[in-house]
Amino acid sequence: MKMLRLFLILIFSLGCSPKLPTQETVKFPVKIIEVYYQKWVAGVQGGGSGINFHMEFSEELPKDIVLNQLYFRERKDSVRMIDKKNYEVALLGTINWKQENDADDAVKTKTMKAPISISENEAVLEFTQNGKRKLFKIKSITEKEMLAYPSARPRN
């Protein structure tokens, strides 16, 4: 009887456990033309800093694909569509914030290790296809020159 009760508890607990996203990477169904990131810092003291991460696809993503989050350099944030082929992720930094505590709190809420191991020059794109969460490892990401705002010419 004890064995049966233990077996039922085990079956019930396994059936109710939350489904975790797959830990293996898949091939992304649309060709990625360009992936780069660009660091930025505000031109005024206390204006903030961060990294803008850009992805350009060869064609519009199919309706069954939704880009969820991007993990890059121990940070994560949601993916935002710029247009039908271009997407961006804004990752906050801790440099040049008005109040140091506010900056730390904002970044801590978005800080998280990637669900799979990646190097410094790689990222993980989490997306949903037909309702299933999948991971895609992006390799060989290029860095563009840092933006220092405001980018106006100095007056002479």
C-alpha positions as CSV (number, residue, x, y, z in Angstrom):
1,M,0.0,0.0,0.0
2,K,2.8,2.4,0.9
3,M,4.5,1.5,-2.4
4,L,1.3,2.3,-4.4
5,R,0.9,5.7,-2.5
6,L,4.5,6.6,-3.2
7,F,4.1,5.7,-6.9
8,L,1.0,7.8,-7.2
9,I,2.6,10.8,-5.5
10,L,5.6,10.4,-7.8
11,I,3.4,10.2,-11.0
12,F,1.3,13.2,-9.9
13,S,4.2,15.4,-9.0
14,L,5.9,14.7,-12.4
15,G,2.7,15.4,-14.3
16,C,2.3,18.8,-12.6
17,S,5.9,20.0,-13.0
18,P,6.2,23.1,-15.2
19,K,7.6,22.4,-18.7
20,L,11.1,24.0,-19.1
21,P,12.2,25.3,-22.5
22,T,14.4,22.9,-24.4
23,Q,18.0,23.2,-23.5
24,E,19.2,22.3,-27.0
25,T,19.6,24.8,-29.8
26,V,17.7,24.5,-33.1
27,K,18.3,26.0,-36.6
28,F,16.5,29.2,-37.1
29,P,13.9,28.9,-39.9
30,V,14.8,32.3,-41.5
31,K,18.2,33.3,-42.7
32,I,19.8,36.1,-40.6
33,I,21.6,38.6,-42.8
34,E,23.3,40.7,-40.2
35,V,23.7,40.7,-36.4
36,Y,25.6,43.4,-34.5
37,Y,25.6,45.2,-31.2
38,Q,26.5,48.8,-30.5
39,K,27.3,50.2,-27.0
40,W,25.9,53.7,-26.2
41,V,26.3,56.3,-23.5
42,A,24.3,59.4,-22.9
43,G,25.9,62.8,-23.5
44,V,24.7,64.2,-20.3
45,Q,25.6,63.1,-16.8
46,G,23.1,60.7,-15.4
47,G,21.6,59.9,-18.8
48,G,22.4,56.2,-18.8
49,S,24.2,53.7,-21.0
50,G,23.6,50.3,-22.6
51,I,23.9,48.0,-25.6
52,N,21.6,48.0,-28.6
53,F,21.5,44.6,-30.2
54,H,20.3,44.5,-33.9
55,M,19.2,41.5,-36.0
56,E,18.3,41.7,-39.7
57,F,16.5,38.8,-41.4
58,S,16.4,38.0,-45.1
59,E,12.6,38.0,-45.1
60,E,9.6,38.7,-42.9
61,L,9.2,36.1,-40.1
62,P,6.4,33.6,-40.6
63,K,3.3,34.2,-38.5
64,D,4.0,31.1,-36.3
65,I,7.3,32.6,-35.1
66,V,7.4,35.0,-32.2
67,L,10.7,36.4,-30.9
68,N,10.6,36.5,-27.1
69,Q,14.0,37.3,-25.5
70,L,17.6,37.7,-26.2
71,Y,20.4,36.6,-23.7
72,F,23.7,38.5,-24.3
73,R,26.6,39.1,-21.9
74,E,24.6,37.9,-18.8
75,R,21.7,40.2,-19.6
76,K,18.4,39.5,-21.2
77,D,15.5,41.6,-22.5
78,S,12.6,41.3,-24.9
79,V,12.9,41.6,-28.6
80,R,11.3,44.6,-30.3
81,M,10.4,44.8,-34.0
82,I,11.7,47.8,-35.9
83,D,10.2,46.8,-39.2
84,K,9.3,43.5,-40.9
85,K,12.9,42.3,-41.3
86,N,14.7,44.2,-38.5
87,Y,14.6,43.6,-34.7
88,E,16.3,45.2,-31.8
89,V,17.0,44.5,-28.1
90,A,17.9,47.3,-25.7
91,L,20.1,46.0,-22.9
92,L,20.7,48.5,-20.0
93,G,24.1,49.2,-18.7
94,T,25.2,50.6,-15.3
95,I,27.5,53.4,-16.4
96,N,26.4,57.1,-16.2
97,W,23.1,56.7,-14.3
98,K,21.8,59.6,-12.2
99,Q,21.5,57.6,-9.1
100,E,23.7,54.5,-8.8
101,N,21.1,52.5,-6.9
102,D,18.4,53.0,-9.5
103,A,20.8,51.8,-12.2
104,D,21.7,48.7,-10.3
105,D,18.1,47.8,-9.6
106,A,17.1,48.3,-13.3
107,V,20.0,46.1,-14.5
108,K,19.5,43.4,-11.9
109,T,15.9,42.8,-13.0
110,K,17.2,42.1,-16.5
111,T,20.4,40.2,-15.6
112,M,20.4,36.5,-16.2
113,K,22.7,33.9,-17.5
114,A,21.7,32.2,-20.8
115,P,19.9,28.9,-20.6
116,I,22.8,27.3,-22.5
117,S,26.5,28.1,-22.4
118,I,27.7,30.8,-24.7
119,S,30.9,32.7,-25.1
120,E,31.5,36.5,-24.9
121,N,30.8,36.9,-28.6
122,E,27.6,34.8,-28.8
123,A,23.9,35.3,-27.8
124,V,20.9,33.1,-27.4
125,L,17.6,34.0,-29.1
126,E,14.5,32.5,-27.4
127,F,11.6,32.3,-29.7
128,T,8.2,30.5,-30.0
129,Q,7.3,28.5,-33.1
130,N,3.9,26.9,-33.2
131,G,3.5,27.4,-29.5
132,K,6.8,25.7,-28.6
133,R,9.7,27.5,-27.0
134,K,13.0,27.1,-28.8
135,L,16.5,28.4,-28.4
136,F,18.8,29.6,-31.2
137,K,22.5,30.3,-30.6
138,I,23.8,33.3,-32.5
139,K,27.5,33.2,-33.2
140,S,30.1,35.7,-34.6
141,I,28.4,38.9,-33.5
142,T,30.1,42.0,-34.7
143,E,30.5,45.2,-32.7
144,K,30.0,48.6,-34.2
145,E,31.5,51.8,-33.0
146,M,30.1,53.1,-29.7
147,L,27.5,55.9,-29.9
148,A,28.1,58.9,-27.6
149,Y,25.0,61.0,-27.4
150,P,24.4,63.8,-28.2
151,S,26.2,63.2,-31.5
152,A,26.1,66.9,-32.6
153,R,29.2,68.6,-33.8
154,P,30.9,70.9,-31.2
155,R,30.4,74.6,-31.7
156,N,33.6,76.6,-32.6
